[in-house]
Amino acid sequence: MASNGEVAVRCTGVAKRYGSVVAVDGVDLEVRRGECFGLLGPNGAGKTTTVEILEGLIEPDAGDVEVLGRRWDENERELRERIGVSLQETRLAEKLTVAETLRLFRSFYRSGRDVDELLETVQLVGKRDARVRELSGGQRQRLAVACGLAGEPELLFLDEPTTGLDPQSRRSLWEVIERFLAGGGTVLLTTHYMEEAAHLSHRIAIMDRGQVIARGTPAGLVASLGAEHVVEFSLRDGSALDPASLAHLPGVTGAHAREEALVLTVREVHGAIPALLSELERRGVALSDLRTRHATLEDVFLELTGRSLRDA
C-alpha cells in the first residue's frame, strides 16, 4: 500500500444505486501519483459512475473517497483547482473559436496554462481561429482534453476519451496523454478499448457489473492466464463443439466460445495446434479457419467472465 504522499486517488467501499439498479457495488481503488491508471470494462460496467463519484460530480451511497489528500465535502474549491476533467461527451459552444473556448475554460481557474501553450500541446495551432462546429471528431476530443488541461491540473480524469475516433485520431490523443504524464501528471482513464488500456496504463482495474474483478499491470494480468498465446478457430458446415471438451488438450489453459469462433489460451502453439487438429479429426469435424496471436486483456476478461468485452 502506497503512503498518502504517493496516492492521488483512494476510494474504499464505494457504492451507487439508481432505484433497483446497482451501478457501483463496493469498489476499492488506489491511483498513485505520476501514473496512468486505467479502468477497463464494457459499457455499463460502472466505470463512468465510479469516475463521476471520484470527480465530485455525484455523491456515493456508501464508501469513502479521497482525492489528492483531500475530501470533496471539505475541500471542493481547492480540488476543482487541482484536477482536470474530460467527460465522456463534452458539449462545447459551437459558435466559439478554438482559442475563445480555451480562454473561457482558462478563466475558470486562478492560475493555469497559456492558450498558445494549450494549442501546441494538443496540436491545434492551425485551428486556432476555427469555430468548434468546423472541427472533426478527433479535433473536438483534443480540444476537450485541452479544456481539462487549462488549469494546469495535477490529476486528469479522462472518461472514454477516444470513443468513436478513427485509429489516427486515437493515437494523436494518446500522444497528448503521454506528454501530460511525462510532465509529472497523473491520469485516471476509463476505456473499453483493450489496446488503449494496455498502451497507456501503468496499472489497470477491470470492472464488470459494478465491481472490480481484477487489477494489476497490463502484463501481469495477461500473465495471469498462464498462457502467452491464443488459438482462435471456426468449424465448417455449422459444426459445433463444447469449448470445455477441448480444455484437456496438451498446453491448453482455457477454452471459450467467442461469437462464431472457439478460443483456446495455450502455453505453446507448436504443441497445442497438432493436438487440436488430431482431436478435430478424431471427432470428424473440419476447420474453416484458424488463427494464432498473443494473449491480450480481452482474453483476460473472457477468462474471468466467459464473455468478451464486445459482447458485454
C-alpha positions as CSV (number, residue, x, y, z in Angstrom):
1,M,0.0,0.0,0.0
2,A,1.4,3.3,-1.1
3,S,1.9,6.1,1.5
4,N,-0.5,9.1,1.5
5,G,2.0,11.3,-0.3
6,E,2.2,8.9,-3.2
7,V,-1.5,8.4,-3.6
8,A,-3.5,10.7,-5.9
9,V,-6.9,8.9,-5.5
10,R,-8.1,6.4,-2.9
11,C,-11.6,5.1,-2.5
12,T,-12.9,2.3,-0.4
13,G,-16.3,0.5,-0.5
14,V,-17.8,3.0,-2.9
15,A,-21.4,2.1,-4.0
16,K,-24.1,3.8,-6.0
17,R,-27.6,2.7,-6.7
18,Y,-30.3,4.1,-9.1
19,G,-33.5,2.6,-7.9
20,S,-33.2,-1.1,-8.3
21,V,-30.1,-0.8,-10.5
22,V,-26.7,-1.2,-8.7
23,A,-24.3,0.9,-10.8
24,V,-21.3,0.6,-8.5
25,D,-21.0,-2.2,-5.9
26,G,-18.3,-1.8,-3.3
27,V,-15.4,-0.5,-5.4
28,D,-11.9,-0.1,-3.9
29,L,-9.3,1.8,-5.9
30,E,-5.9,3.4,-5.4
31,V,-4.2,5.6,-8.0
32,R,-0.6,6.5,-7.4
33,R,0.8,9.9,-8.4
34,G,2.6,10.0,-11.7
35,E,0.8,7.0,-13.2
36,C,-1.9,6.4,-15.7
37,F,-4.5,4.2,-14.1
38,G,-6.9,2.5,-16.4
39,L,-10.5,1.4,-15.6
40,L,-11.2,-1.2,-18.3
41,G,-14.6,-2.7,-18.9
42,P,-17.6,-2.9,-21.2
43,N,-20.2,-0.2,-21.5
44,G,-22.5,-0.4,-18.4
45,A,-19.8,-1.8,-16.2
46,G,-19.9,1.1,-13.8
47,K,-16.8,2.9,-15.0
48,T,-18.4,6.3,-15.6
49,T,-20.4,6.3,-12.4
50,T,-17.2,5.5,-10.4
51,V,-15.3,8.3,-12.1
52,E,-18.1,10.8,-11.6
53,I,-18.0,10.0,-7.9
54,L,-14.2,10.5,-7.8
55,E,-14.6,13.8,-9.7
56,G,-17.1,15.0,-7.1
57,L,-20.0,15.2,-9.6
58,I,-22.2,12.8,-7.7
59,E,-22.3,11.5,-4.2
60,P,-21.9,7.8,-3.4
61,D,-24.5,6.0,-1.4
62,A,-21.7,4.4,0.6
63,G,-17.9,4.4,0.8
64,D,-15.1,6.8,1.3
65,V,-13.3,8.9,-1.3
66,E,-10.0,10.9,-1.0
67,V,-8.5,12.9,-3.9
68,L,-5.1,14.5,-3.7
69,G,-5.2,14.0,0.1
70,R,-8.5,16.0,0.3
71,R,-12.2,15.2,0.6
72,W,-15.0,16.7,-1.6
73,D,-17.2,17.6,1.3
74,E,-14.5,19.7,3.0
75,N,-12.2,20.9,0.1
76,E,-14.3,21.2,-3.0
77,R,-13.0,24.6,-4.2
78,E,-9.3,23.5,-3.7
79,L,-9.9,20.2,-5.5
80,R,-11.6,21.9,-8.5
81,E,-8.4,24.0,-8.9
82,R,-6.2,20.9,-8.9
83,I,-8.0,18.5,-11.2
84,G,-8.9,18.5,-14.9
85,V,-11.8,16.6,-16.3
86,S,-12.7,15.5,-19.8
87,L,-16.2,13.9,-19.8
88,Q,-17.4,11.0,-22.0
89,E,-19.2,13.6,-24.1
90,T,-18.2,17.2,-23.8
91,R,-20.6,19.7,-25.4
92,L,-18.8,22.9,-26.4
93,A,-20.3,26.1,-27.7
94,E,-20.4,25.5,-31.5
95,K,-20.0,29.2,-32.5
96,L,-16.9,29.9,-30.4
97,T,-13.5,29.6,-31.9
98,V,-11.0,27.1,-30.5
99,A,-8.9,29.9,-28.9
100,E,-12.1,31.5,-27.4
101,T,-13.1,28.2,-26.0
102,L,-9.7,27.7,-24.3
103,R,-9.7,31.3,-22.9
104,L,-13.2,30.7,-21.5
105,F,-12.1,27.5,-19.7
106,R,-8.8,29.1,-18.6
107,S,-10.9,31.9,-16.9
108,F,-12.4,29.4,-14.5
109,Y,-9.0,29.0,-12.7
110,R,-6.9,31.4,-10.7
111,S,-3.8,30.1,-12.5
112,G,-3.2,27.9,-15.4
113,R,-1.7,27.4,-18.8
114,D,-1.5,29.9,-21.7
115,V,-3.8,29.4,-24.6
116,D,-1.0,29.2,-27.1
117,E,0.7,26.6,-25.0
118,L,-2.5,24.6,-24.8
119,L,-2.9,24.8,-28.6
120,E,0.6,23.5,-29.0
121,T,0.1,20.7,-26.5
122,V,-3.0,19.3,-28.3
123,Q,-1.7,20.1,-31.8
124,L,-4.5,22.5,-32.7
125,V,-2.4,25.6,-33.5
126,G,-3.6,25.6,-37.1
127,K,-7.2,25.5,-35.9
128,R,-6.8,28.5,-33.5
129,D,-9.5,30.6,-35.3
130,A,-11.7,27.8,-36.5
131,R,-15.1,27.5,-34.9
132,V,-15.9,24.4,-32.8
133,R,-18.6,23.3,-35.3
134,E,-15.9,23.1,-38.0
135,L,-13.7,20.6,-36.1
136,S,-13.5,16.9,-36.9
137,G,-14.4,14.4,-34.1
138,G,-10.7,13.9,-33.3
139,Q,-10.0,17.6,-33.1
140,R,-13.0,18.1,-30.8
141,Q,-11.8,15.4,-28.5
142,R,-8.3,17.0,-28.4
143,L,-9.9,20.4,-27.6
144,A,-12.0,18.8,-24.8
145,V,-8.8,17.4,-23.3
146,A,-7.1,20.9,-23.7
147,C,-10.0,22.4,-21.7
148,G,-9.3,19.8,-19.0
149,L,-5.7,20.9,-19.0
150,A,-6.5,24.6,-18.8
151,G,-6.0,24.9,-15.1
152,E,-2.7,23.0,-15.2
153,P,-4.1,20.1,-13.1
154,E,-2.1,17.6,-11.1
155,L,-4.7,15.0,-11.8
156,L,-6.6,14.5,-15.1
157,F,-9.8,12.4,-15.4
158,L,-10.4,11.1,-18.9
159,D,-13.7,9.2,-19.4
160,E,-13.7,7.2,-22.7
161,P,-11.7,10.0,-24.4
162,T,-11.3,8.2,-27.8
163,T,-14.7,6.6,-28.3
164,G,-15.8,6.9,-31.9
165,L,-12.4,8.1,-33.1
166,D,-10.5,6.7,-36.1
167,P,-7.2,5.0,-35.3
168,Q,-5.1,8.0,-36.3
169,S,-7.1,10.4,-34.2
170,R,-6.9,8.0,-31.3
171,R,-3.2,7.8,-31.4
172,S,-2.9,11.6,-31.6
173,L,-4.8,11.8,-28.4
174,W,-2.6,9.1,-26.8
175,E,0.4,11.4,-27.5
176,V,-1.3,14.3,-25.6
177,I,-1.9,12.0,-22.6
178,E,1.7,10.7,-22.7
179,R,3.1,14.3,-22.7
180,F,1.0,15.1,-19.7
181,L,2.3,12.0,-17.9
182,A,5.9,12.8,-18.9
183,G,5.4,16.2,-17.2
184,G,4.6,14.6,-13.9
185,G,0.8,14.5,-14.2
186,T,-1.5,11.7,-13.0
187,V,-4.3,10.3,-15.2
188,L,-7.3,8.2,-14.4
189,L,-8.6,6.8,-17.7
190,T,-11.7,4.8,-18.4
191,T,-11.9,2.9,-21.7
192,H,-13.4,-0.2,-23.2
193,Y,-10.6,-0.4,-25.7
194,M,-8.1,-3.1,-24.5
195,E,-5.3,-1.8,-26.8
196,E,-5.7,1.7,-25.3
197,A,-5.6,0.4,-21.8
198,A,-2.5,-1.7,-22.4
199,H,-0.7,1.1,-24.3
200,L,-1.3,3.9,-21.8
201,S,-1.8,2.4,-18.4
202,H,0.8,1.6,-15.8
203,R,-1.9,-0.3,-13.8
204,I,-5.4,-1.4,-14.6
205,A,-8.6,-2.4,-12.8
206,I,-11.1,-4.4,-14.8
207,M,-14.7,-3.7,-14.0
208,D,-17.8,-5.7,-14.7
209,R,-21.3,-5.2,-13.4
210,G,-20.3,-2.6,-10.9
211,Q,-17.4,-4.5,-9.3
212,V,-13.7,-4.6,-9.8
213,I,-13.0,-8.2,-10.9
214,A,-9.2,-8.0,-11.4
215,R,-6.4,-5.5,-11.0
216,G,-2.7,-5.3,-11.8
217,T,-0.3,-4.2,-14.6
218,P,-1.3,-5.0,-18.1
219,A,1.5,-7.5,-18.5
220,G,0.7,-9.1,-15.1
221,L,-3.0,-9.5,-15.9
222,V,-2.2,-11.2,-19.2
223,A,0.4,-13.4,-17.5
224,S,-2.4,-14.5,-15.0
225,L,-3.9,-16.5,-17.9
226,G,-0.9,-18.9,-17.6
227,A,-0.5,-18.7,-21.4
228,E,1.1,-16.3,-23.8
229,H,-0.8,-17.3,-26.9
230,V,-4.3,-17.7,-28.2
231,V,-5.6,-20.0,-30.9
232,E,-8.9,-19.0,-32.5
233,F,-10.7,-21.3,-35.0
234,S,-14.1,-21.9,-36.6
235,L,-15.6,-25.1,-37.9
236,R,-17.1,-25.9,-41.3
237,D,-20.7,-26.7,-42.1
238,G,-22.1,-25.2,-38.9
239,S,-20.4,-27.9,-36.7
240,A,-20.4,-27.1,-33.0
241,L,-18.2,-28.2,-30.1
242,D,-18.4,-27.6,-26.4
243,P,-15.3,-25.5,-25.6
244,A,-14.9,-27.3,-22.3
245,S,-14.3,-30.5,-24.1
246,L,-11.0,-29.1,-25.5
247,A,-9.6,-27.9,-22.2
248,H,-7.8,-31.2,-21.6
249,L,-5.6,-30.8,-24.7
250,P,-1.8,-30.5,-24.1
251,G,-0.8,-26.9,-23.4
252,V,-4.3,-25.6,-23.2
253,T,-5.1,-23.4,-20.2
254,G,-8.5,-22.2,-21.1
255,A,-11.3,-22.7,-23.7
256,H,-14.2,-20.4,-24.5
257,A,-16.7,-19.6,-27.3
258,R,-16.5,-16.1,-28.8
259,E,-19.1,-15.1,-31.3
260,E,-18.7,-17.6,-34.2
261,A,-15.3,-18.9,-33.0
262,L,-13.7,-21.1,-30.4
263,V,-10.8,-19.6,-28.4
264,L,-8.1,-21.5,-26.7
265,T,-5.4,-19.9,-24.5
266,V,-2.3,-22.0,-24.8
267,R,1.3,-22.2,-23.4
268,E,2.9,-23.4,-26.6
269,V,1.4,-23.0,-30.0
270,H,3.6,-25.7,-31.6
271,G,2.3,-28.3,-29.2
272,A,-1.3,-27.2,-28.9
273,I,-2.2,-27.0,-32.6
274,P,-1.2,-30.5,-33.6
275,A,-3.1,-31.8,-30.6
276,L,-6.2,-29.7,-31.6
277,L,-6.0,-30.9,-35.2
278,S,-5.8,-34.6,-34.1
279,E,-8.8,-34.1,-31.8
280,L,-10.9,-32.5,-34.5
281,E,-10.0,-35.3,-36.9
282,R,-11.0,-37.9,-34.3
283,R,-14.4,-36.1,-33.9
284,G,-14.9,-35.9,-37.7
285,V,-15.1,-32.1,-37.8
286,A,-13.2,-29.8,-40.1
287,L,-11.7,-26.3,-39.8
288,S,-12.9,-23.4,-41.8
289,D,-10.2,-21.1,-40.4
290,L,-7.5,-21.0,-37.7
291,R,-5.5,-18.0,-36.3
292,T,-2.9,-17.6,-33.6
293,R,-1.9,-14.4,-31.8
294,H,-0.5,-13.2,-28.5
295,A,-2.9,-13.1,-25.5
296,T,-4.4,-9.7,-24.6
297,L,-6.5,-8.0,-21.9
298,E,-9.6,-9.0,-23.9
299,D,-8.7,-12.7,-23.2
300,V,-8.3,-11.9,-19.5
301,F,-11.9,-10.5,-19.5
302,L,-13.1,-13.6,-21.4
303,E,-11.4,-15.9,-18.9
304,L,-12.9,-14.0,-15.9
305,T,-16.5,-13.6,-17.2
306,G,-17.0,-16.1,-20.0
307,R,-17.9,-13.1,-22.2
308,S,-15.9,-10.8,-24.5
309,L,-15.7,-7.1,-23.9
310,R,-17.5,-6.6,-27.2
311,D,-20.3,-9.0,-26.3
312,A,-20.7,-7.4,-22.8
